[in-house]
């Protein structure tokens, strides 16, 4: 199936190079390019692209101002923000994700253009619709408490979440619903995201969830009622030291082509919390989290996956659901 793509950037050189590189893929068709937000809105309405690469900094109308109007003109479009890898760029990108963008890509330096275009091509192609085969779930081995706000005697003693493409918006929605209900357990999150972005993203999650939230720090003691986000370019795991659980971060090799990766985090947490661990696998490409979720299930923990209809990319949750280890496969609004 052909993906109709629109490229929005104020640089004619960037538009031309990106068009040339991405149109070389047989199933990507460039249907329009635009030099600013106003032109992007007009083209979006006319061409109804499947995917839009949207620059943030542009004259006339910037990407953040144009974003909601583009989505109004082309509601089904998936928007990838092109952002500078700076703190300000990260802040603006997180805001764009809150406004409805589904993914982002840091703008490259001249020495990594080949890697940039390869990554961008992979992101665009990930939005090609998949044929979803319904998955028959086996009955849960025992009733599982899916409400984790019961502070007295709850089976759940820790929550672990994995997400990738579409994950920021999914996490925002989850924590809107869980705000003020998680003061009794620690929350561990691996979201595939580069350094700088994870620092800012953790702050936004804390504001939405109304609880302390930050990147996990090496040798930090875990406390209930806090969100620990895996820092960009580092795996985050947990270890038991005496009566305390501590965070460990490392730059071991990539797992599932990712660093941070969910599998090492899931496995380490399962070794500590056992049947008290609840894992949630949200939208994202690939299969990261599936092996770790298997370990959690084997150790008596509970696993929930996001369903296909509410996922931006039904990759990671599908990989978990197909193993038959989920107590529930749910739409995001039910998680």
N, C-alpha and C positions, 0 to 999 in steps of 0.2 A: 504494500500500500504506500502511495506517495504522501509525504509530509509537506504541506505547503508552508513555506517559511517566509517571514518578513524580517528584515534587518533594519534597525533604527540606530543611527549614529551620526553625529554632526561632521565627522571626518569622511570625506569622499574616498580617501585611500583605504580607511578601515572598511567601509561599505564594499568597496571593490574587491579587496583581498578576502574578506569573509565570504562574500558571494562566490568567488572563484573556488575557494577551498571547500565550502560546504556543498556547492552544486556538483562537485565531482562524485558525490555519493549518488548512486542511481535512484534512490528513493527519496531524495530531498529536492524539492523544486522551489526556487526563489520566486515568489509571486510579487514581491514589492520591496522597495527600500525607501527609507525616509531620513531626512536630515534633522528633524526636530519633532517635538511632541505633537504639534498641531498637524503636521503632515502625516504623522503616524496614525492619528485618530481617523483621518480621512481615508487612508489606505486600508486600515483595519476594517472599517465599515464596508468598503467596496470589495475587498478581496477575501475577507473572513479567513485569515491564515490559521493554521493549526498551532503553529509555534511562532513566537516573536522574541527576537533578541533585542533587548531594550537598553540603550545607554542611559546612564543617570544624568551626567552633566552635559547639557545641550542648551543652545540659545533658543529664544522665542518661547519655548515651553520645555522644561526639564522632564526627565523620565518619571520622577515621583509625582509631579503634577499631572502628567499625561496618563499614568497607569490606570486610575479608576475610570477615566473616560475611554481609554482603549478597551478595557474589559466590558464597558457598557456597549461599545460599538461592536465588539466581537467577543461575546460572553464565553465561548468555548475555547478561546485561545489560551495556550499555556505560555506564560511569559517568563523568560530567563533574563535576569538583570545582569548587565555587564558593569562591574564595579571595581574601583581602585582598592588595592589591598592595604588600606590605611584604617585607622580608628574611625575617622569621619566617614570613610567609604563603607565600613562595616555597619556603623549606625544607620546610615541611609539605606543600606541593603536590607537590614532587619526590618526597618520601617516598610520597605517595599514588600517584603514577605507578609507583613501584617495586612497590607492593603490588597493582597491577592496574587502577587507573583509566586510562582511555584518553585523556582530555582534561581541560582546565581552562578556567575563565574568571575573570578578575579581577572582584571585586565593584565595582559602579560608584558614583560619586558622583551626587548627585541631578541634576546638570546634564547628565549623559550617559546617562540612562535609556533614551532611544529607541535610541541606538546599541547599548547593552548588550543590549536585548531583540532587536534585529535580528541581532546577532552570535550570541546564544544560540539563536535560531530556526534560523539557518544551521547551527550545530553539530549541533543535534538532527536536522535534516533530512538531514545528511550521512550519517547511519547507516542511511538507507533502503536496503535491499538492492538491488543492481544485477544485471541480467542480464549475465553475463560471456560474451563470445564468445571462444572460444579463439584465440590469436594464433599463427600459424605463423611461426617465426623463421627467417630466412635463415641459411645456414651462416656462421660467422665467417670473415672474409677471411683469417685466418691463425691458427694456434694461439695462444691467449692464456694466459699463466700466471695462474691464478686464485689461486695461493698467493703471497703477497707477503712471506713471511718468509725468502726466500732472500737473505741479505745479500751474497752474492758474485754479481754479474752479474745481479741481478734487473732485468727490464725496467721495473718500476714504480718511479718516483722520487718520486711524490706521490700521496696519496689524497684525494679530495674526496667528501663525502657530503651529500645533500640529504634533508630529511624534514620532515614537518608533523604532522598528527593521527596519534597512535599512535607518533610518532617517538621520543619519549623511551624508551619500553620497548624499541623495536626497537634503538635505539642502545646501551642498556644490554646487551642480549643480544649484539650484535655485538662490543662491546668486552670483554665477558667472554671471548669466544672468541679475541680478538686480543691479550689482555693479554700483555705481555713479548715480543711479536713485531714491534713496529713502531718499534724504536729507530733504524732507518736511514732513515726517510722522515718528512716532515711530513704532518700530517692536517688538513684544512680542513673545517669543518662549517657548514652553514646549516640551523638548525632554526627553524621559524617559532615565535617565542616573544617575549613582551614583555621590556623592560628589567627589571632586578632578577631576574627568573626566569633569564635567561641566565647571570648571574654565578654563581648557586647551581648551576645545571645543569652548567656547565663543571667546577666542583669535584667534583661527583658522578661525572662521566665520567672524570675523572682518577683518582679512587679505584678505580673499577671497571677501567679500562684499565691501571692501574699505571704511569702516565706523566704528565708535567706537562701540565696542561690549564687554559686560561683564555680569556677573551674576547680576540679579536684587538684590538690597540691600534694606533692610527694611527702609521705610520713604524716599527713594530716589525720587526726583522730576523728572518726565518723561520729556524728551526733544525730539524734532523731530530729525530725522537723526541718531538715536542710536538704537542698538539691545540690548534687555533685555532678557537674558536667565534665565529660572527658575533654581535656584541652586539645586544641588542634595540633596534629602531628605527634601526639603521644597516645599510647594505649593507657587506659586507666583500669587498674585491678584493685582488689582489696585483699588484705591479709589479716589474720588474727594474731594479735600479740597479747598474751595473757588474757585479760578480760575485755580488751579493747579491740575494735576493728579499725585498721588504718588504711588510708589510700596509698597506693603505689602507682607511680607513672613511669613509663619507660618508652624507649624508642626501638624496641625489638622490631624485627622485620614486619612488613605489612601482612595482615591477615585478610583474606578475601579481597586483596588489592586495596585494603583500607588501613589507615592509621589516623585517628583511633578506629578500632574495630569493636563490635559488640560481643563477638564470641569469647575473647579473653575475659572481658568484664563479667559476662553471664556465668562462665565456668568458675571463676574465682568467688563470685558471690554465692553460687550454689554450694560450694564447699563450706562456706561459713554459715549461711542461713538455712540450708536444707529445705525442708518442707514449708518453711515460713517465707520463702521467696516467691513473689509474684512477678512474672516477666510479661511485658507487653511489647509486641513487635508491630511497629507502625510502617507506613508507606515508605518505599525505597527500592532502588535498583539492586539486583543481585540477590545473594542468599546469606549475607552476613546476619548472624544471630541464630541461624537454624541449628548449628552444631551445639552452641551454648544452650539453646532452649531445650535440646534433647537431653543434655546433662541435667538441666533443672527438672525436667519431667521425670527422669530416671531417679532423681533424689527426692521425689515426692512434692516438688513445687508445682505451682500453677502457671499456665501459659495462656495468654490471650493474644489473638492476632486481629489486625484490622481487616475488614472485608474488601473485596475487589471494587465494589461500587464506590466506596468512599475514599479509596486510595488513589493518589496521583499516579503512582507506579506500583503495580501489584507484583512486586518481586520478592522482597524480604518477607512480608507476611504470607505470601503464597508458599514460599519454601518451607515455612514453619507449619502451615496448615496441612500441606500435603504429607507431612510425616505422621499425621494422626495423633499429635500430642497435645492439641489445644483443648482446653475446657470450653472455650468459646471462640468463635470467629464473628466479630461484631462490627457494625458501622461505627464510625468515629463518634457519633453523637451518643452511642450507648456505652462506649468504653469509659 
